[in-house]
Amino acid sequence: MRENLTDLSKHIKFKRKQNRLTQPELALKAGVGLRFVRDLEQGKNTLRMDKVNDVLKLFGETLGPVVIDRSNLWGDE
């Protein structure tokens, strides 16, 4: 799970920089706290999905389910 959060944190940071926003500007525009943006970009492993979606909405994105290969998930062959 940590890998996905790292991917998400890198994505958010990339999108923020691509849009030439500082962390405080992103927080203000998304309606979340600066600490939340910092935690998000640092890959904190416990974040509120609604707040993540508030940030992603600025970039025209949202969280959603992703299909994964379950064959190795439980040791199934």
Residue pairs with C-beta under 8 A, 6 or more apart in sequence:
1 45
2 43
2 45
5 43
5 44
5 45
5 47
6 43
8 40
8 43
8 52
9 40
9 41
9 42
9 43
12 37
12 40
12 41
12 55
12 56
13 41
15 59
15 61
16 22
16 23
16 26
16 41
19 58
19 59
21 29
23 34
23 37
23 38
23 41
24 34
26 37
26 55
26 58
27 33
27 34
27 36
27 37
29 58
30 37
30 51
30 54
30 55
30 57
30 58
31 54
32 51
32 54
32 55
36 47
36 51
37 55
39 47
40 47
40 52
40 55
49 63
52 63
53 62
53 63
56 62
56 63
70 76
71 77
